[in-house]
Amino acid sequence: MSHRNRLAGRIVILAMALLAGPVSSSAARAESLKVVSVPALAVSVIGGQQVGNVHYVVLQIERDPQGRGPTILFSESTAGSAVDDVWKDGARTALIAAAKVMGEDERNWRLTIKNRSRYSLAGGSSASSAIAVGIIAAWRGDAIHSGVVLTGVIAPDGRIEEVGDLPAKLQGAAAANMRSMLVPKGEAKTPEWDLFELGQQRNINVVEVGTLQEAYEMMTGIRP
């Protein structure tokens, strides 16, 4: 069994665990729980070299009937689930952007996030755009296409802003057998790199996206 298939299996088990709750939970609350996992890209330094990798973010969202939110809980109790403060700030911005796109009030949401990585700590905000896509997909019940991964910093208004280390991230996407890699607009070809050429070499379709709506359509086939 491939590493990707094993990881996908663990994600399914994790999603089920996130949903598990007391037997006495109300039917209304159970129906409001929505869970999805979304791939994201990261870069680690190993032996002095940058190594790109794909990790998965499991998102559970539910409505807070009392409107006391937005509440975000970060589940960091297991190996590979720890995230730094910048990562958490990015997730908070992702929630704001997702709510804006859907015309929802983020105060009505309660979100639980668990990062699944082979490394001990995930940092930075480059996963925030993928988290925003995952939040919308979880809330709407849309499926995220397999083999498509997104990197970029989400802005509160839904713009996807630039990130670094894209060649290493492309290598990580290729190692995880991704078919398409979505990057911020204007970053596929720069004086430092040509991701279109690198993508052809690794059989990855590189696509630029400028907004959360564009990224969501590429990752689900549905315009939010």
Contacts in CASP RR format, 6 or more apart in sequence:
PFRMAT RR
TARGET T0000
AUTHOR 0000-0000-0000
METHOD contacts of the structure
MODEL  1
MSHRNRLAGRIVILAMALLAGPVSSSAARAESLKVVSVPALAVSVIGGQQ
VGNVHYVVLQIERDPQGRGPTILFSESTAGSAVDDVWKDGARTALIAAAK
VMGEDERNWRLTIKNRSRYSLAGGSSASSAIAVGIIAAWRGDAIHSGVVL
TGVIAPDGRIEEVGDLPAKLQGAAAANMRSMLVPKGEAKTPEWDLFELGQ
QRNINVVEVGTLQEAYEMMTGIRP
2 177 0 8 1.000
3 176 0 8 1.000
4 176 0 8 1.000
4 177 0 8 1.000
7 56 0 8 1.000
7 116 0 8 1.000
10 116 0 8 1.000
11 37 0 8 1.000
11 56 0 8 1.000
11 58 0 8 1.000
11 116 0 8 1.000
14 37 0 8 1.000
14 58 0 8 1.000
14 114 0 8 1.000
14 116 0 8 1.000
15 35 0 8 1.000
15 36 0 8 1.000
15 37 0 8 1.000
15 58 0 8 1.000
15 60 0 8 1.000
18 35 0 8 1.000
18 58 0 8 1.000
18 60 0 8 1.000
18 75 0 8 1.000
18 112 0 8 1.000
18 114 0 8 1.000
19 33 0 8 1.000
19 35 0 8 1.000
19 60 0 8 1.000
29 62 0 8 1.000
32 62 0 8 1.000
32 63 0 8 1.000
33 60 0 8 1.000
33 61 0 8 1.000
33 62 0 8 1.000
34 60 0 8 1.000
34 61 0 8 1.000
34 62 0 8 1.000
34 138 0 8 1.000
34 139 0 8 1.000
34 141 0 8 1.000
35 58 0 8 1.000
35 59 0 8 1.000
35 60 0 8 1.000
35 61 0 8 1.000
35 138 0 8 1.000
36 58 0 8 1.000
36 59 0 8 1.000
36 134 0 8 1.000
36 137 0 8 1.000
36 138 0 8 1.000
36 141 0 8 1.000
36 144 0 8 1.000
37 56 0 8 1.000
37 57 0 8 1.000
37 58 0 8 1.000
37 59 0 8 1.000
37 116 0 8 1.000
37 144 0 8 1.000
38 56 0 8 1.000
38 57 0 8 1.000
38 59 0 8 1.000
38 130 0 8 1.000
38 131 0 8 1.000
38 133 0 8 1.000
38 134 0 8 1.000
38 137 0 8 1.000
38 144 0 8 1.000
38 219 0 8 1.000
39 54 0 8 1.000
39 55 0 8 1.000
39 56 0 8 1.000
39 57 0 8 1.000
39 130 0 8 1.000
39 147 0 8 1.000
39 148 0 8 1.000
39 149 0 8 1.000
39 150 0 8 1.000
39 176 0 8 1.000
39 178 0 8 1.000
40 54 0 8 1.000
40 55 0 8 1.000
40 56 0 8 1.000
40 57 0 8 1.000
40 126 0 8 1.000
40 127 0 8 1.000
40 130 0 8 1.000
40 131 0 8 1.000
40 149 0 8 1.000
40 150 0 8 1.000
40 151 0 8 1.000
41 52 0 8 1.000
41 53 0 8 1.000
41 54 0 8 1.000
41 55 0 8 1.000
41 126 0 8 1.000
41 127 0 8 1.000
41 130 0 8 1.000
41 149 0 8 1.000
41 150 0 8 1.000
41 151 0 8 1.000
41 169 0 8 1.000
41 172 0 8 1.000
41 173 0 8 1.000
41 181 0 8 1.000
42 52 0 8 1.000
42 53 0 8 1.000
42 54 0 8 1.000
42 55 0 8 1.000
42 117 0 8 1.000
42 119 0 8 1.000
42 122 0 8 1.000
42 123 0 8 1.000
42 126 0 8 1.000
42 127 0 8 1.000
42 169 0 8 1.000
43 50 0 8 1.000
43 51 0 8 1.000
43 52 0 8 1.000
43 53 0 8 1.000
43 165 0 8 1.000
43 168 0 8 1.000
43 169 0 8 1.000
44 50 0 8 1.000
44 51 0 8 1.000
44 52 0 8 1.000
44 53 0 8 1.000
44 119 0 8 1.000
45 51 0 8 1.000
50 165 0 8 1.000
50 168 0 8 1.000
51 168 0 8 1.000
51 171 0 8 1.000
51 172 0 8 1.000
52 165 0 8 1.000
52 168 0 8 1.000
52 169 0 8 1.000
52 171 0 8 1.000
52 172 0 8 1.000
52 175 0 8 1.000
53 117 0 8 1.000
53 118 0 8 1.000
53 119 0 8 1.000
53 172 0 8 1.000
53 175 0 8 1.000
53 176 0 8 1.000
54 149 0 8 1.000
54 172 0 8 1.000
54 173 0 8 1.000
54 175 0 8 1.000
54 176 0 8 1.000
54 178 0 8 1.000
55 115 0 8 1.000
55 116 0 8 1.000
55 117 0 8 1.000
55 118 0 8 1.000
55 119 0 8 1.000
55 122 0 8 1.000
55 127 0 8 1.000
56 115 0 8 1.000
56 116 0 8 1.000
57 113 0 8 1.000
57 114 0 8 1.000
57 115 0 8 1.000
57 116 0 8 1.000
57 127 0 8 1.000
57 130 0 8 1.000
57 131 0 8 1.000
57 134 0 8 1.000
58 113 0 8 1.000
58 114 0 8 1.000
58 115 0 8 1.000
58 116 0 8 1.000
59 111 0 8 1.000
59 112 0 8 1.000
59 113 0 8 1.000
59 131 0 8 1.000
59 134 0 8 1.000
59 135 0 8 1.000
59 138 0 8 1.000
60 111 0 8 1.000
60 112 0 8 1.000
60 113 0 8 1.000
60 138 0 8 1.000
61 109 0 8 1.000
61 110 0 8 1.000
61 111 0 8 1.000
61 112 0 8 1.000
61 135 0 8 1.000
61 138 0 8 1.000
61 139 0 8 1.000
62 109 0 8 1.000
62 110 0 8 1.000
63 108 0 8 1.000
63 109 0 8 1.000
63 110 0 8 1.000
64 71 0 8 1.000
64 107 0 8 1.000
64 108 0 8 1.000
64 109 0 8 1.000
64 110 0 8 1.000
65 108 0 8 1.000
67 105 0 8 1.000
67 107 0 8 1.000
67 108 0 8 1.000
68 107 0 8 1.000
69 106 0 8 1.000
69 107 0 8 1.000
69 108 0 8 1.000
69 109 0 8 1.000
69 110 0 8 1.000
70 92 0 8 1.000
70 95 0 8 1.000
70 96 0 8 1.000
70 99 0 8 1.000
70 106 0 8 1.000
70 107 0 8 1.000
70 109 0 8 1.000
70 110 0 8 1.000
70 111 0 8 1.000
71 109 0 8 1.000
71 110 0 8 1.000
71 111 0 8 1.000
72 88 0 8 1.000
72 91 0 8 1.000
72 92 0 8 1.000
72 95 0 8 1.000
72 111 0 8 1.000
72 112 0 8 1.000
72 113 0 8 1.000
73 110 0 8 1.000
73 111 0 8 1.000
73 112 0 8 1.000
73 113 0 8 1.000
74 83 0 8 1.000
74 88 0 8 1.000
74 91 0 8 1.000
74 112 0 8 1.000
74 113 0 8 1.000
74 114 0 8 1.000
75 81 0 8 1.000
75 112 0 8 1.000
75 113 0 8 1.000
75 114 0 8 1.000
76 82 0 8 1.000
76 83 0 8 1.000
76 114 0 8 1.000
76 115 0 8 1.000
79 120 0 8 1.000
80 115 0 8 1.000
80 116 0 8 1.000
80 117 0 8 1.000
80 118 0 8 1.000
80 119 0 8 1.000
80 120 0 8 1.000
80 121 0 8 1.000
80 122 0 8 1.000
81 114 0 8 1.000
81 115 0 8 1.000
81 116 0 8 1.000
81 117 0 8 1.000
82 115 0 8 1.000
82 120 0 8 1.000
82 121 0 8 1.000
82 122 0 8 1.000
83 91 0 8 1.000
83 115 0 8 1.000
83 121 0 8 1.000
83 122 0 8 1.000
83 123 0 8 1.000
84 121 0 8 1.000
84 122 0 8 1.000
84 123 0 8 1.000
84 124 0 8 1.000
86 123 0 8 1.000
86 124 0 8 1.000
86 125 0 8 1.000
87 115 0 8 1.000
87 122 0 8 1.000
87 123 0 8 1.000
87 124 0 8 1.000
87 125 0 8 1.000
87 127 0 8 1.000
89 125 0 8 1.000
90 124 0 8 1.000
90 125 0 8 1.000
90 127 0 8 1.000
90 128 0 8 1.000
90 131 0 8 1.000
90 153 0 8 1.000
90 154 0 8 1.000
91 111 0 8 1.000
91 113 0 8 1.000
91 128 0 8 1.000
91 131 0 8 1.000
93 125 0 8 1.000
93 128 0 8 1.000
93 154 0 8 1.000
93 155 0 8 1.000
93 156 0 8 1.000
94 128 0 8 1.000
94 129 0 8 1.000
94 131 0 8 1.000
94 132 0 8 1.000
94 135 0 8 1.000
94 154 0 8 1.000
95 106 0 8 1.000
95 109 0 8 1.000
95 111 0 8 1.000
95 132 0 8 1.000
95 135 0 8 1.000
96 106 0 8 1.000
96 156 0 8 1.000
97 132 0 8 1.000
97 154 0 8 1.000
97 155 0 8 1.000
97 156 0 8 1.000
97 157 0 8 1.000
97 158 0 8 1.000
97 212 0 8 1.000
98 104 0 8 1.000
98 106 0 8 1.000
98 132 0 8 1.000
98 134 0 8 1.000
98 135 0 8 1.000
98 136 0 8 1.000
98 139 0 8 1.000
98 212 0 8 1.000
99 105 0 8 1.000
99 106 0 8 1.000
99 109 0 8 1.000
100 156 0 8 1.000
100 157 0 8 1.000
100 158 0 8 1.000
101 132 0 8 1.000
101 136 0 8 1.000
101 158 0 8 1.000
101 212 0 8 1.000
101 213 0 8 1.000
101 216 0 8 1.000
101 224 0 8 1.000
102 136 0 8 1.000
102 139 0 8 1.000
102 140 0 8 1.000
102 224 0 8 1.000
104 139 0 8 1.000
111 135 0 8 1.000
113 131 0 8 1.000
115 122 0 8 1.000
115 127 0 8 1.000
125 152 0 8 1.000
125 153 0 8 1.000
125 154 0 8 1.000
126 151 0 8 1.000
126 152 0 8 1.000
126 153 0 8 1.000
126 163 0 8 1.000
126 164 0 8 1.000
127 151 0 8 1.000
127 152 0 8 1.000
128 152 0 8 1.000
128 153 0 8 1.000
128 154 0 8 1.000
129 150 0 8 1.000
129 151 0 8 1.000
129 152 0 8 1.000
129 153 0 8 1.000
129 154 0 8 1.000
129 160 0 8 1.000
129 212 0 8 1.000
129 215 0 8 1.000
130 149 0 8 1.000
130 150 0 8 1.000
130 151 0 8 1.000
130 152 0 8 1.000
131 154 0 8 1.000
132 154 0 8 1.000
132 158 0 8 1.000
132 212 0 8 1.000
132 215 0 8 1.000
133 144 0 8 1.000
133 150 0 8 1.000
133 212 0 8 1.000
133 215 0 8 1.000
133 216 0 8 1.000
133 219 0 8 1.000
133 220 0 8 1.000
134 144 0 8 1.000
136 142 0 8 1.000
136 212 0 8 1.000
136 216 0 8 1.000
136 224 0 8 1.000
137 143 0 8 1.000
137 144 0 8 1.000
137 216 0 8 1.000
137 219 0 8 1.000
137 220 0 8 1.000
140 222 0 8 1.000
140 224 0 8 1.000
142 220 0 8 1.000
142 222 0 8 1.000
143 220 0 8 1.000
144 219 0 8 1.000
144 220 0 8 1.000
145 219 0 8 1.000
145 220 0 8 1.000
145 221 0 8 1.000
147 177 0 8 1.000
147 178 0 8 1.000
147 179 0 8 1.000
147 180 0 8 1.000
148 178 0 8 1.000
148 179 0 8 1.000
148 180 0 8 1.000
148 181 0 8 1.000
148 182 0 8 1.000
148 218 0 8 1.000
148 219 0 8 1.000
149 173 0 8 1.000
149 176 0 8 1.000
149 178 0 8 1.000
149 180 0 8 1.000
149 181 0 8 1.000
149 182 0 8 1.000
150 181 0 8 1.000
150 182 0 8 1.000
150 209 0 8 1.000
150 215 0 8 1.000
150 218 0 8 1.000
150 219 0 8 1.000
151 163 0 8 1.000
151 166 0 8 1.000
151 169 0 8 1.000
151 181 0 8 1.000
151 182 0 8 1.000
151 183 0 8 1.000
151 184 0 8 1.000
152 160 0 8 1.000
152 161 0 8 1.000
152 162 0 8 1.000
152 163 0 8 1.000
152 183 0 8 1.000
152 184 0 8 1.000
153 160 0 8 1.000
153 161 0 8 1.000
153 162 0 8 1.000
153 163 0 8 1.000
153 184 0 8 1.000
154 160 0 8 1.000
154 161 0 8 1.000
154 212 0 8 1.000
155 161 0 8 1.000
158 211 0 8 1.000
158 212 0 8 1.000
158 213 0 8 1.000
159 210 0 8 1.000
159 211 0 8 1.000
159 212 0 8 1.000
160 184 0 8 1.000
160 185 0 8 1.000
160 209 0 8 1.000
160 210 0 8 1.000
160 211 0 8 1.000
160 212 0 8 1.000
160 214 0 8 1.000
160 215 0 8 1.000
161 184 0 8 1.000
162 184 0 8 1.000
162 186 0 8 1.000
162 187 0 8 1.000
163 183 0 8 1.000
163 184 0 8 1.000
163 187 0 8 1.000
164 187 0 8 1.000
166 183 0 8 1.000
166 187 0 8 1.000
166 193 0 8 1.000
166 195 0 8 1.000
167 193 0 8 1.000
167 195 0 8 1.000
167 198 0 8 1.000
169 181 0 8 1.000
170 181 0 8 1.000
170 195 0 8 1.000
170 198 0 8 1.000
170 199 0 8 1.000
170 202 0 8 1.000
170 204 0 8 1.000
170 206 0 8 1.000
171 202 0 8 1.000
172 178 0 8 1.000
173 181 0 8 1.000
173 202 0 8 1.000
173 204 0 8 1.000
174 199 0 8 1.000
174 202 0 8 1.000
174 203 0 8 1.000
174 204 0 8 1.000
178 204 0 8 1.000
179 203 0 8 1.000
179 204 0 8 1.000
179 205 0 8 1.000
180 204 0 8 1.000
180 205 0 8 1.000
180 206 0 8 1.000
180 207 0 8 1.000
180 218 0 8 1.000
181 195 0 8 1.000
181 199 0 8 1.000
181 204 0 8 1.000
181 205 0 8 1.000
181 206 0 8 1.000
181 207 0 8 1.000
182 207 0 8 1.000
182 208 0 8 1.000
182 209 0 8 1.000
182 215 0 8 1.000
182 218 0 8 1.000
182 219 0 8 1.000
183 195 0 8 1.000
183 206 0 8 1.000
183 207 0 8 1.000
183 208 0 8 1.000
183 209 0 8 1.000
184 208 0 8 1.000
184 209 0 8 1.000
184 210 0 8 1.000
185 208 0 8 1.000
185 209 0 8 1.000
185 210 0 8 1.000
186 208 0 8 1.000
187 195 0 8 1.000
187 208 0 8 1.000
188 194 0 8 1.000
188 195 0 8 1.000
188 196 0 8 1.000
188 206 0 8 1.000
188 207 0 8 1.000
188 208 0 8 1.000
189 195 0 8 1.000
189 196 0 8 1.000
195 206 0 8 1.000
196 206 0 8 1.000
198 204 0 8 1.000
198 206 0 8 1.000
199 205 0 8 1.000
199 206 0 8 1.000
207 218 0 8 1.000
209 215 0 8 1.000
209 218 0 8 1.000
212 224 0 8 1.000
213 223 0 8 1.000
213 224 0 8 1.000
216 222 0 8 1.000
216 223 0 8 1.000
216 224 0 8 1.000
217 223 0 8 1.000
217 224 0 8 1.000
END
